[in-house]
Amino acid sequence: MNLPQKSASVLPQPGLACLRPLNAPEVLAAWVAAQPRGECAADHAAKALSEAIPYEETLAQALRRGLVQESSGILTARRENFTKTCALPSAFSGRDALRALAVTALGGPAGGARRGLDLRALALRQLYGLDDLPPWPTAQQARCALLSRIVASYGGAFGDAAKRPLKAFKFDVMSRRMYLAFAGVQRGTVLQADASLLSKGLGGHADTVQALTATIIRAAIAARAPAPAPAPVPIAVKTFDLENFAGSVRKLASRMETKPYAGRVAIAQVYDAGLVQGLVLGSLDEFKDHLAEAAREGLLDLERYDITGPFDTGLKERSRLKLGRDERHFIVNQWI
């Protein structure tokens, strides 16, 4: 199923503004602190954290900052050195520590990291700004709210219907196909559609809860306030050198003649010759504008065509230059 192309610009889009930035060394220290007695084997920490943080580099930073200490392969966290950035509720054990950090990064409700709650649903709520949902919705609540946004993007009666109070409902065939199409899933389950949406929104794997947890933490570590845009550099406005232009045209026209008109050269003929020589003359209309200005300043003489002799129709039309209420066709070169 294909979603309407005309609605692509208003379809729901994920946003990372919901993420609370995390600091990788503090993530490591907070995880160690959540282990029994606030310590664990370094090898165990490496295995548990390697998907979420660049472990070796982060450990070195945490040791330098005094967030953890290492002795005989055992890491010990120093809670008194933590900032509030990654503070973990003491009620969570080591196995739930990464999940609690992911919830913190998503701005989820305090005390809401219990395993019975769906991390995917929370992530969908936060990434897509489904603020009408409970602080921690069920998966079906999140899907239905997102589907409502998708339908509303079609506009018209669809948009009006989506404004009504919405309760979670069981997907029928059409709802399921629409949700999968929005997620870019050709065939599959709604769980696979969830994973696809979260993977695209967060920039990492989200096919399992463990992978989603690590992806959320990585995205939060990468989150930074946007740097202020540099002040625009003033662009120097280069004034047009009319005298130099007129001198180049006179020099060019002095070597040309449009027969049978002695001492006169068709404007378009001079323009074409200048382009062949590599002169930067702009468009033909721009060239004529500069010629008119040069004529008004007395730097060039222009004459109009009269009916005393033949003049190629195409060349005549291309050479036509409006000058006030009159028109000109030739550049005079008989005095050059």
C-alpha positions as CSV (number, residue, x, y, z in Angstrom):
1,M,0.0,0.0,0.0
2,N,1.3,3.4,-0.9
3,L,0.6,6.5,1.1
4,P,-0.6,9.6,-0.9
5,Q,2.4,11.5,-2.2
6,K,0.8,14.9,-1.8
7,S,0.6,14.3,2.0
8,A,4.3,13.4,2.4
9,S,5.2,16.9,3.6
10,V,2.7,16.8,6.5
11,L,3.1,13.2,7.6
12,P,4.2,12.7,11.2
13,Q,7.9,13.0,11.5
14,P,10.1,11.8,14.4
15,G,12.1,14.4,16.4
16,L,15.1,14.0,18.7
17,A,14.3,17.1,20.6
18,C,12.7,14.9,23.2
19,L,16.0,13.3,24.1
20,R,17.8,14.3,27.3
21,P,21.5,14.5,26.5
22,L,23.6,12.0,28.3
23,N,27.4,11.9,29.0
24,A,29.1,8.6,28.2
25,P,31.4,8.5,31.2
26,E,28.4,9.2,33.5
27,V,26.4,6.5,31.8
28,L,29.2,4.0,32.6
29,A,29.5,5.2,36.2
30,A,25.7,5.2,36.8
31,W,25.5,1.6,35.5
32,V,28.4,0.5,37.7
33,A,26.7,2.2,40.7
34,A,23.5,0.3,40.1
35,Q,25.3,-3.1,40.5
36,P,25.3,-4.8,43.9
37,R,27.5,-2.8,46.3
38,G,28.2,-0.3,43.5
39,E,30.9,-2.5,41.9
40,C,31.4,-5.1,39.2
41,A,34.1,-6.8,37.2
42,A,35.5,-4.7,34.4
43,D,35.0,-7.6,31.9
44,H,31.3,-7.8,32.9
45,A,30.9,-4.0,32.4
46,A,32.5,-4.2,28.9
47,K,30.2,-7.0,27.8
48,A,27.1,-5.2,29.1
49,L,27.9,-1.7,27.8
50,S,29.8,-2.2,24.6
51,E,26.6,-1.8,22.5
52,A,25.6,1.5,24.1
53,I,29.0,3.3,24.5
54,P,32.5,3.2,23.1
55,Y,33.6,1.2,26.2
56,E,37.4,1.5,26.3
57,E,37.5,5.2,25.5
58,T,34.6,5.9,27.9
59,L,36.2,4.0,30.8
60,A,39.4,6.0,30.4
61,Q,37.5,9.2,30.7
62,A,35.5,8.0,33.7
63,L,38.7,7.0,35.5
64,R,40.3,10.4,34.7
65,R,37.3,12.2,36.1
66,G,37.2,10.1,39.2
67,L,33.7,8.8,38.4
68,V,34.9,5.2,38.8
69,Q,37.9,3.5,40.3
70,E,39.5,0.3,39.1
71,S,41.5,-2.1,41.2
72,S,42.4,-5.7,40.3
73,G,39.9,-5.7,37.5
74,I,37.0,-4.5,39.7
75,L,35.2,-1.2,38.9
76,T,33.8,0.8,41.8
77,A,31.5,3.8,41.3
78,R,31.9,7.0,43.3
79,R,28.3,8.3,43.6
80,E,29.4,11.5,45.3
81,N,31.0,12.6,42.0
82,F,27.9,12.2,39.8
83,T,26.1,15.1,38.2
84,K,22.4,15.0,38.0
85,T,22.6,14.2,34.3
86,C,22.6,10.4,34.8
87,A,21.3,9.9,38.4
88,L,19.6,6.5,38.8
89,P,16.9,5.7,41.3
90,S,18.5,3.4,43.8
91,A,15.5,1.0,43.5
92,F,16.8,-0.4,40.2
93,S,19.1,-3.3,40.1
94,G,22.0,-3.8,37.7
95,R,20.0,-5.7,35.1
96,D,17.5,-2.8,34.8
97,A,20.1,0.0,34.9
98,L,20.5,0.4,31.1
99,R,16.7,0.4,30.7
100,A,16.4,3.1,33.4
101,L,19.0,5.2,31.6
102,A,17.1,4.8,28.3
103,V,13.9,5.9,30.1
104,T,15.8,8.9,31.5
105,A,17.1,9.8,28.1
106,L,13.6,9.7,26.6
107,G,12.3,12.0,29.4
108,G,10.0,9.2,30.6
109,P,8.2,9.3,33.9
110,A,10.1,8.8,37.1
111,G,9.9,5.3,38.4
112,G,8.6,4.0,35.1
113,A,11.4,1.7,34.1
114,R,9.7,-1.5,35.3
115,R,10.0,-4.3,32.9
116,G,6.2,-4.7,32.6
117,L,6.0,-1.4,30.6
118,D,6.7,-1.3,26.9
119,L,9.9,0.8,26.1
120,R,8.9,0.8,22.4
121,A,5.6,2.5,23.2
122,L,7.3,5.2,25.3
123,A,9.9,5.8,22.5
124,L,7.1,6.2,19.9
125,R,5.2,8.6,22.2
126,Q,8.2,10.8,22.7
127,L,9.7,10.7,19.2
128,Y,6.4,11.5,17.5
129,G,5.2,14.0,20.1
130,L,2.0,12.0,21.0
131,D,1.4,14.2,24.0
132,D,-2.3,13.3,24.4
133,L,-1.3,9.8,25.5
134,P,-0.6,8.7,29.1
135,P,3.0,9.4,30.2
136,W,3.7,5.7,29.5
137,P,1.2,4.3,27.0
138,T,0.6,0.8,25.9
139,A,2.0,-0.2,22.5
140,Q,-1.5,-0.2,20.9
141,Q,-2.3,3.3,22.3
142,A,0.9,4.6,20.7
143,R,0.2,2.9,17.4
144,C,-3.4,4.1,17.3
145,A,-2.4,7.7,18.1
146,L,0.3,7.6,15.4
147,L,-2.1,6.1,12.9
148,S,-4.6,8.9,13.7
149,R,-1.9,11.5,12.9
150,I,-1.2,9.7,9.6
151,V,-4.9,9.8,8.6
152,A,-5.1,13.4,9.7
153,S,-2.3,14.3,7.3
154,Y,-4.6,13.5,4.4
155,G,-6.6,16.6,5.3
156,G,-10.3,17.2,4.6
157,A,-12.7,14.9,6.3
158,F,-9.9,12.8,7.5
159,G,-8.3,15.7,9.3
160,D,-11.6,16.5,11.0
161,A,-12.2,12.9,12.1
162,A,-8.8,12.7,13.6
163,K,-9.6,15.5,16.0
164,R,-12.1,13.5,17.8
165,P,-11.2,11.8,21.1
166,L,-9.4,8.6,20.3
167,K,-9.3,5.3,22.1
168,A,-7.0,2.4,21.3
169,F,-8.6,0.0,18.9
170,K,-7.8,-3.3,17.3
171,F,-6.2,-2.8,13.9
172,D,-8.2,-4.1,11.0
173,V,-6.6,-5.1,7.6
174,M,-6.6,-1.5,6.3
175,S,-5.2,0.0,9.5
176,R,-2.5,-2.6,9.6
177,R,-1.5,-2.0,6.0
178,M,-1.5,1.7,6.5
179,Y,0.7,1.5,9.6
180,L,3.2,-0.9,7.9
181,A,3.3,1.3,4.7
182,F,4.1,4.4,6.9
183,A,6.9,2.4,8.5
184,G,8.2,1.3,5.1
185,V,7.6,-2.4,5.8
186,Q,6.3,-4.3,2.8
187,R,5.3,-7.4,4.7
188,G,5.5,-8.1,8.4
189,T,4.1,-7.5,11.8
190,V,3.2,-4.3,13.6
191,L,6.2,-5.1,15.9
192,Q,8.4,-5.0,12.9
193,A,6.8,-1.7,11.9
194,D,7.5,-0.3,15.4
195,A,11.1,-1.4,15.1
196,S,11.4,0.2,11.6
197,L,10.0,3.5,12.8
198,L,12.2,3.6,15.9
199,S,15.3,2.6,13.9
200,K,14.8,5.4,11.5
201,G,14.0,7.9,14.2
202,L,16.9,7.1,16.4
203,G,19.4,6.0,13.8
204,G,20.2,2.5,15.1
205,H,18.9,-1.0,15.6
206,A,15.6,-1.3,17.4
207,D,14.5,-4.9,16.6
208,T,14.8,-6.1,20.2
209,V,14.4,-4.3,23.5
210,Q,18.1,-4.7,24.2
211,A,19.0,-3.2,20.8
212,L,16.5,-0.3,21.3
213,T,17.9,0.4,24.8
214,A,21.4,0.7,23.5
215,T,20.3,2.8,20.5
216,I,18.4,5.3,22.7
217,I,21.4,5.7,24.9
218,R,23.7,6.3,21.9
219,A,21.4,8.8,20.5
220,A,21.2,10.6,23.8
221,I,25.0,10.7,24.1
222,A,25.2,12.1,20.6
223,A,22.5,14.7,21.3
224,R,23.9,18.2,21.5
225,A,22.4,21.7,21.5
226,P,22.7,23.1,18.0
227,A,25.6,25.4,17.6
228,P,24.6,29.1,16.9
229,A,24.7,29.8,13.2
230,P,27.7,31.9,12.2
231,A,27.1,35.5,11.5
232,P,26.6,36.1,7.8
233,V,29.7,37.4,6.0
234,P,28.9,40.7,4.3
235,I,29.1,40.3,0.5
236,A,30.9,43.1,-1.2
237,V,28.8,44.5,-3.9
238,K,30.9,45.0,-7.0
239,T,29.9,48.0,-9.1
240,F,29.8,47.6,-12.8
241,D,32.7,49.3,-14.6
242,L,30.8,51.1,-17.4
243,E,33.8,52.8,-18.9
244,N,35.8,49.6,-19.2
245,F,32.8,47.9,-20.7
246,A,32.4,50.7,-23.3
247,G,36.1,50.6,-24.1
248,S,35.9,46.8,-24.8
249,V,32.8,47.2,-27.0
250,R,34.5,50.0,-29.0
251,K,37.6,48.0,-29.5
252,L,35.6,45.0,-30.6
253,A,33.3,46.9,-32.9
254,S,36.2,48.8,-34.5
255,R,37.3,45.6,-36.2
256,M,33.8,44.7,-37.5
257,E,31.2,45.9,-40.0
258,T,27.7,44.8,-40.9
259,K,27.5,45.2,-44.7
260,P,26.2,47.2,-46.5
261,Y,26.2,49.6,-43.5
262,A,29.7,51.2,-43.4
263,G,30.7,52.4,-40.0
264,R,28.0,50.5,-38.2
265,V,27.9,47.1,-36.6
266,A,24.7,45.2,-35.5
267,I,24.5,45.0,-31.7
268,A,23.8,41.2,-31.7
269,Q,26.8,40.7,-34.0
270,V,29.1,42.5,-31.6
271,Y,27.6,40.5,-28.7
272,D,28.2,37.1,-30.5
273,A,31.8,38.1,-31.4
274,G,32.5,39.0,-27.7
275,L,31.3,35.7,-26.5
276,V,33.5,33.9,-29.0
277,Q,36.5,35.8,-27.6
278,G,35.6,34.8,-24.1
279,L,34.3,38.2,-22.8
280,V,32.0,38.1,-19.9
281,L,29.0,40.0,-21.3
282,G,26.1,38.4,-19.4
283,S,22.9,37.7,-21.3
284,L,22.0,39.6,-24.5
285,D,19.4,41.6,-22.6
286,E,22.0,42.5,-20.0
287,F,24.5,43.5,-22.7
288,K,21.8,45.8,-24.3
289,D,21.1,47.4,-20.9
290,H,24.8,48.2,-20.5
291,L,24.9,49.6,-24.0
292,A,22.0,51.8,-23.3
293,E,23.6,53.2,-20.2
294,A,26.9,53.7,-22.0
295,A,25.0,55.6,-24.7
296,R,23.3,57.9,-22.2
297,E,26.7,58.6,-20.7
298,G,28.1,59.5,-24.1
299,L,30.6,56.6,-24.1
300,L,29.1,54.9,-27.2
301,D,27.0,56.0,-30.2
302,L,24.1,53.9,-31.2
303,E,22.0,54.2,-34.4
304,R,18.7,52.8,-35.5
305,Y,18.0,50.8,-38.7
306,D,16.3,52.6,-41.5
307,I,14.8,51.0,-44.6
308,T,17.5,52.1,-47.0
309,G,19.2,48.7,-47.1
310,P,18.8,45.0,-46.4
311,F,19.1,43.7,-42.9
312,D,18.7,40.0,-41.9
313,T,15.4,39.7,-40.0
314,G,16.8,37.5,-37.2
315,L,19.8,39.7,-36.7
316,K,17.6,42.8,-36.7
317,E,15.3,41.4,-34.1
318,R,18.2,40.3,-31.8
319,S,19.8,43.7,-32.2
320,R,16.7,45.7,-31.3
321,L,17.5,47.9,-28.2
322,K,14.9,50.1,-26.6
323,L,16.2,53.6,-25.8
324,G,13.6,55.8,-24.3
325,R,10.7,56.0,-26.8
326,D,13.0,55.1,-29.7
327,E,15.0,52.0,-30.6
328,R,18.6,51.3,-31.8
329,H,20.1,48.4,-33.8
330,F,23.7,49.4,-34.5
331,I,26.9,50.4,-32.7
332,V,28.6,53.2,-34.6
333,N,32.3,52.6,-35.2
334,Q,33.1,55.1,-38.0
335,W,34.8,57.5,-35.5
336,I,36.8,54.8,-33.6
